[in-house]
């Protein structure tokens, strides 16, 4: 009886460990995942590097862009609309 309980507890622990590993793997390999807040990204307009946590995020043409300010975001949108 004790063997059955121990095996059951070990199987439950194994299940949760595998489930957590799969969740972590999915988060790492998610196609649209945001980078960490401390990751530095470059503004495409003024070319400065800013942390993702402080960036203005805009979606233009189905792609995500990071800007240092709203002014740079507007300038980029105007430039991309002229290019079309």
Secondary structure as UniProt FT lines:
FT   HELIX           2..28
FT   TURN            31..32
FT   TURN            37..38
FT   STRAND          40..42
FT   TURN            44..46
FT   STRAND          49..51
FT   HELIX           52..54
FT   STRAND          56..60
FT   TURN            61..62
FT   STRAND          63..67
FT   HELIX           70..83
//
